[in-house]
């Protein structure tokens, strides 16, 4: 198992925390060279450090905002020049936003779509092209969510961004299938990470924010599904070339309900 991804270059975005960190570390442990990307420099550096502790192939931290098109273009070129073409790309960076549709400002909608949707589009276009040009296959994993197929009054902007990620993943999968490049959409339900704690509530002031945060923690209950299990699902999706992967139990249930 230790060398399952030996000789491969794996790039993970949003690697500074939660699912992204667990994924970077798991790939490192499986023998891959890992590039840990986050907009937060310190947390990306920590993930690279952890990856080096468990893997011997090398791990690097990079500070990039995935929603910044120009920065991503430059970054993709630099990665190719310094490391070569990425074999596995995990577009995982994402932010949460909770609040009713009508209370969500245009600015908030844009912010969520910029990161959750455009960030994934930039990653797929730039690194997908490099994979296609090289002609030696590859795999792209996009972190969508169970929210992609489960309408919600609590998370309209977030759910919309994730439904778009699910669809773009399936379109790209169809396009790249003939070139030996796989594309997977991972759909976890609630996972124990920082995102629910840092999710902002649209239209709420500080006081209201606190109240809603408490309420949502109560609603969601115990978030005890570990990000390490999502990382395993991501690696399995690459190995088996799976298309849409519901991860947590409630994600599987909601996918069935949506059918
Ligand atoms: P997290 O908040 O713990 O980690 C997200 C990381 O992404 C953070 O380190 C953050 O700094 C980084 N990030 C945010 N915006 C970025 C940007 N513009 N550029 C680069 N990095 C950026 O959250 P997580 O739960 O690990 O989330 C990872 C992914 O999983 C997200 O796409 C999220 O929507 C998805 N997801 C999470 C859950 C859950 O319950 N935790 C469920 C389904 C899907």
Boltz pocket constraint, residues with backbone or C-beta under 6 A from the ligand:
constraints:
  - pocket:
      binder: B
      contacts: [[A, 13], [A, 14], [A, 15], [A, 16], [A, 17], [A, 18], [A, 19], [A, 20], [A, 37], [A, 38], [A, 39], [A, 40], [A, 43], [A, 64], [A, 65], [A, 66], [A, 67], [A, 91], [A, 92], [A, 93], [A, 94], [A, 95], [A, 96], [A, 115], [A, 119], [A, 143], [A, 144], [A, 145], [A, 146], [A, 186], [A, 187], [A, 188], [A, 189], [A, 190], [A, 191], [A, 192], [A, 193], [A, 194], [A, 195], [A, 196], [A, 198], [A, 227]]
      max_distance: 6.0
